[in-house]
Amino acid sequence: MTIESCWNYPTLLCTPPWKIEGVFPTETLLPLEPEAYTITQEGDIWRVTVKHSGEVLYEGPGPLELVESPAPF
C-alpha cells in the first residue's frame, strides 16, 4: 500500500511565559510556513505580521518565537 500525501508541518507561535521555571510557553497554531511571517519589536510590544497581507496576528509581550511543528497535521 502506497500513501502519497503531502505532509503539512504547521508553524507554532510560542509566546510567554517561557522564562518562568516549570511553565510551558503558549503555542498557537498558524496555517502558513514560518517564512510567511515577520516578528517585530517596538519597545516592550512584539508583533507577528503576515508578510503578504500585513495582517497583525499577535501584538503583546514577548519574546516570541516561530517554530515549525515537529509533527504533521
Order of alpha helices (4+ residues) and beta strands (2+ residues): beta-beta-beta-beta-beta-beta
